[in-house]
Amino acid sequence: MKYEGLSVSDAPVVVPLVYVLDGDGAIRQAVRDLLRSVGYRVEAFDCAAALLTKGLQQDNEDGPSCIVIEARLEDRCGLAFHDELLASNASIPFVFMTACGTIAMSVRAMKAGAVDFLEKPFRDQQLLDAVADAIARDEARRETARVSDALRHAYGRLSPREKEVMALVVAGMPNAGVGESLGIALVTVKIHRRAVMTKMGCRTFADLVLKAKTLGVVSLCRTHLGPYLDTLQILKHTSRTDPITPTKAPDDIDFLSSGQDRDPVDRPLQRFHDARRQAV
């Protein structure tokens, strides 16, 4: 885990947390001692209700976590408890263990996203490997969430005009087309485009497209610019002397083969302008 502005020696130590749920006190104690011996923080409970009363800490800053749970608890089925947490959008990884499991139970658990399904008695290393995989999965989830939050923060710093420019350029519109559609000069488009690259932390245009796709900017813009981009592709791959006969041409480019005296990109651009005005 990286901490900006901190040296390695200054970075706080993040110890993963493992919740252990088992109605058998001896097994609960053995699992807790094993996990603590390799450096994990462990909180053990005899039932799901006790854990819910204590509260999960999956979304705090204490680091990654996971749950090691008996598939058949006294107060409820471990699989049902897993389903309840999934329904509440809790994404903490699960490792199941049981002495009386079935193939159907293991298949159900794995399909629901469990990291592993261990049959008692199991070797210590089996449990340690499963917990390590669960912690790694939760670390990856947290890192993805951190990157997504940073990306949304960067996008939020863009001005409304910069967001418009970004949406158009990542959808494939050239600078001249962006200027025409937004009613601004070409040099102004270039200034906004440079500002977008800087604020979004992009070194290449491909990087900007990737981030825009993650934010949903590309799909949103293509919804309105699809006909415009289709028209540009047809014009690009057709010589001036060849007739334009697109297969199943959309309504917006029917005029290309109808002989109407119009700018080929006028109607799609008009639709884009109308969509922008409705969005505002």
N, C-alpha and C positions, 0 to 999 in steps of 0.2 A: 504494500500500500504506500502511495506517495503522499508526502506532505509538503506542499509548496511553501517556501520560505523557511523551512526547517532543515538543519543538517541531519545526517543519519543518527548522530549521537543525541540530538534534541528530540527526535521523533518519539512520540509516546508509544509504549509497548501495548499492542492490542492482542489480548489473549482470547481465543475463540471460546464460546460458551456452549456447553452441551447439556440439554435437558434429558434426564433419564426417567422414564415412567415404567414401573413394574410393580405389581402387587406383591411379589415375593421379596421380602426384606433382605434375604441372603444374596439373591442375585442382584438386587438393586445396589447393595453395598459393594459387591465384587466389581460390578461394572463401574461404579463411581471411583473406586480405588484405582482400577486399571487406567481409566481416562485421566485421572489426576496425576498418575505417575509419569505420564508423558507430557504434562504441561497444560492440559485443558482445565478451564473452569467448569465445574459440574454442579448442577442443581438437580436433586433427585426427588421424585414424588411417587406416591403409591397409587394415585388415580389421576384421571384427566381433570376432574373438578378442582383438585388442589393446584394443578398447574394453571388453570384458567383464573383461579382466585389470585394467584401470585402475579399472573400476567406475563405474556411473552415480551421479550426485549428485542425482537427481531429488527425493529426499525430505529433503534437508538444508535448512539455512536460508540457502543462498547465493542463493536467488531462482529464478525460472522458468528452464526450459531446454527445448531441443528437439534433434532429430537431423536433420541433412541427410545423406542417404545415397544412394549409387549403388545402383540396383536390382539390378545384377549385380556383386557383389563376387567376388574371387578365391576366398575360402574358403567362401562360402555365398551363397545368394540373399538379397538385401536384403528381399524380401517375406517369406521364411521367417524371417528374423531378427526382423522386425516381429511376426510371429505368435508367435514364442517369447517375446518380451517381453510381449505381451498375455496369453499363457497364464500368465505369472508375476506377473500383476496390476500390471505396470509400465504407467503411463499417460502416459509422456512422448510428446509429439506428434512425428510423423514428417513430413518433407518428402522425397519421392523425386525423384531426377534420374537420367536415363539417356540414352544415345545410341542405344540399340537397343531401345526399348520397343515394346510392342504395345498395342492397345486393350484386350485382355483383361487385361494386366498393370495398366494404369491403373485399369480398373474394379475389379479385385480390391483394389488398394491403397486406393482411395477408399471402397469398401464396408467395409474393415477399419478405417477411421477415419483414414486419412492426411489431412493438411491439404492437400497439393497433390502433383501428379505432373508434373514439369518435363522437357521433352525438350531435350536438348543439341543445338545450342548455344542457350542462353536469354539473354535480356537481364538485365543486373544488377538492374534494378528488379523483374523478375519474381521473382528469388530473394529480394530484400529484402522484397517484399510477402508472399511465402509464409512467410518466417521471422517476420515481424512478426505474422502471423495465428497461427502456431504458438505464439509466446511469449504472445500474448494469451489463447489457449486454455488454456495451462498456468497463467497467472496466475489465470484464472477458476476452474480446478480447485482451486488452492491456497486461493483465497478461500472457496470452498464448503467445503473441508475444515476451514478455520479456523473458520468459522461453525458447522459441525456439531460440532466439538470443544467450542466454547464453549457450545453448546446442551446437549450431553450433560453438561458440567461443571455447568451451572446446574441441570439436572434431578437430578443426583447430590446436590445440596445440599438437596433436599426430604426431609422426614421421611417415613417410611412412610405415616403418616396423610395427609400433604399430597399424596402421590402418589395415594392412593385418592380423595381429594376431587377432585383434578385430573382423573383418569380419568372420574369420574362426571359432572362438570359439563360437560366438553368433549363428552361423548357425548349431552348434551341433557337430563340429569336436573336438575330444579329443586332449589333448596337444601333444600326440605322433604323431597323424596324422598331426597336424599343423607343427610340427618340420620337419616331412618327406616331406610335400608338399612345405615348404619354404626352405628346405635344411639347417636348423639350429638345434642346440642341444636342447634337452629337457629343460635343465636348462635355456637356453636363452629364450625359449618360456615362461617359468614361470616368468622370469624377465620382459619381455615385457607385459605379462598379468597383472602383479601387477602394472606396470606403467600405463596401460590403465585404470585400476580400480581407481587409484589415480587421474589421470588427468580428468577423466569423472565424478568424484565425486560420485562413486558408492560404496555402502557398501555391496551389495549382487550381485550375478551373475544375478538374476532376474531383478534387477534394471538396469544392463548393457544391458540386452536383450531388455527391454522396451525402453531405450534411443536409442538403435541401430535401433529399429523398427521405432521410431519417425523420425530418420535421414534417414531412407530408406536403412540402411546398411544391414539389414536382407534380405529384398527382393532382393537386388542386388546380394548378395552372394549366395542365394539359386538358383538364375538363373543359376549360373555356377556349384554349388555343388549339385544340385538336384539329379542327377544320383548317385553321391557318397553316399549321405545320404540314398537314396532308397536301395542301395546295403547293407549298414550297417544294416538297419532295417531287410532286408531279412536274412542276416547272423545271426543277433541277435535272431530272432524268429524261426530259423531252426536248428535242431540238425545236427551233422556231418553225421549221418547215414541216415537221411531223404533226399530224392531227393528234389532239389530246383526247384519248378515249379511255379514261379510267374505268376499271371494273367496279361495278356497284358504287358509283360515285355518290358521296353524301350530298344532301340537299344544298349545302353551302357552296359546292363547286359544280353544280349542274350547269351553271352559266358558261363554263369553259367549253362545253360542246354544243351550246345552244346558239352561238353566234351573237350573243348580247355584247354590246360595246361597253364593257365595264372593266375596272381594274380587278385582276384576278384575286387579289387579297382584300378587296374592299369589304365584301360582305362578312367574311370571318372576323375581320378586325372590328367591324361594327358590332358584331355579337359580343366580342370581348369587351368593348367599351360599355355596352348595355349591361353586361354581367358585373362590371366594376361599379357602375352606378347603383345597381341593385344591392350590391354588397355593402356599399356605403350607407 
